Amino acid sequence: MNAIVTPCILARDTVLTMTMTVELQAPAAAATPQTGRAAWLTRLARPLLGLLLPLSLALGWELLVWAGWSNGRLVPPPSKVFTTIAELARSGELTRHIVATLSRVGIGFGFGVAAGTLLGGICGYWGLARRLVDPTIQALRAIPSIAWVPLFILWLGIFETSKVALIAVGVFFPVYLGLTGAILSVDRKIVEVGRIFRLSGPAMIRRILLPAVLPAYVVSLRVGLGLGWMFVVAAEFMGASEGLGYLLIDGQQLGKPAQIVAAIVIFAIIGKATDWLLEIATAPLLRWQDSFARQSGAA
Amino acid sequence: MLQLASVTKVYPNGVHALERFSAEIQLGEIIAIIGGSGCGKSTLLRAVAGLDRASAGTVTLDGETITAPHAKVGIIFQEPRLLPWLTVADNIGFGLSELPAAERRERVAKALARVGLADKAKVWPRELSGGQAQRVAIARALVAQPEVLLLDEPFSALDAFTRKDLQDHLLDLWADTRPTLVLVTHDVEEAVVLADRVLVMRPHPGRLFEEITINLSRPRDRNAPLFEQFKRHVLTALDRSLDRTVPDMQGRRDAGGGLWW
């Protein structure tokens, strides 16, 4: 439990810190209430505050098991979880599983984003395409994606293709929805500025529509990535011989709860890390945004 | 010369926003269009800007019919409408993308200095005050060197002090190249301070009610007795424009066989 919360807080604070360095270029941001050492300490203390609860819970559980009040067989103490991770890492098993899962998520995310962006862009920009295609996509969206599993296995086989396809389906919908919604809600007043300066169709897309939809698009990418991680577990439940999802199933079948918790912890760390990478990669594009996070980061 | 000939606009929902509006505006003239809500002021401006097509009638600039946004026509809206993802300097240079970079930079820098915001070149629009943002919008429109500049209630969202400041500033900028200004406003003082001619419109449907020439030399003293007199004159015309029993100028002109002009 502790490790699930920990990376999440660490990552967010790193982003806020980064945001502040970017902000420093602007003269307005130079005047922060605290300066030097004090500000640095506050910045360091804030994530530590968030660590307090999970760490004390973990420590408490460790002590309870150590004192013999619980045998810790079904809920392994943190020390046992870390031993398991260390063992997996030493044998090279861990790398193999992580690489398998990461590449599935990566490829599925890539296909899902490509399809979602292409169709979302077309349906957002072109009304006729939207009226033709969107109802079908909305109907497909109503199907719980896990319901595709048996069909995908029949169509694409039990190996990688069906797994990647399932992940791609999961990623597709938020990206598609996010992009069409963002295009449709672009401010008409801003578009008029483009018209006044007589932008051609492609120039209008490049200079007005793209930058205007970017913030919402980035959010949809992050939602898509989150769903990608959800679906990789489902995909790896259907007959995988490697991957973090396989570790979960294997741990259940052989009665190794420590291995299950270890896999969950690694899922949390890698999932958060990829989300954080995506956020960093897109942050330079969104520097202009007047967002809440920015204000609270500077305060 | 900007010519409006019987410009009529009927919206798809059947509202007659503008009915047979005609006017001739000389290069370098400052025209204020004033009237109650629903008198078609903004509709008129959007037709001249080429943003909306008129249902009937034509808008011509130097003999060229305007059906789409035109390079010689600029517009400033009620809101600054700056692009939030571009810095102030890039916003001003937005319409100059066809120029070589060096020339664009030079013109942007000059425009920024002219509106007194040289130190804000690299700032994001969100960091500007309302008055500063509107100045950037003015600079963005003027840097394209338009022959006609349309202003749709450009200062109505600003506080009284900033508004007065920007009115004076606008006149100052206008004196540089003397473009034609067509200003839509609901502020009588603003109309009298800025305009050579004030066109008073009446609503339902939007028509021209009365035309008042402001024979005052610039700069105009807002406290002069003559200034007050013109203000009262425009106000009275506005009051009468809302009274449906008084015939409007267009009606009188129609009766006189179109010889009014």
Interface residues (C-beta under 8 A of the other chain):
Chain A: Q25 A26 P27 A28 K189 I190 E192 V193 R195 I196 F197 R198 R207 I208 P211 A212 L214 R287 W288 Q289 D290
Chain B: A49 L51 A68 P69 A71 G74 I75 F77 E79 R81 L83 P84 W85 L86 F94 G95 S97 K122 V123 W124 P125 R126 E127 A144
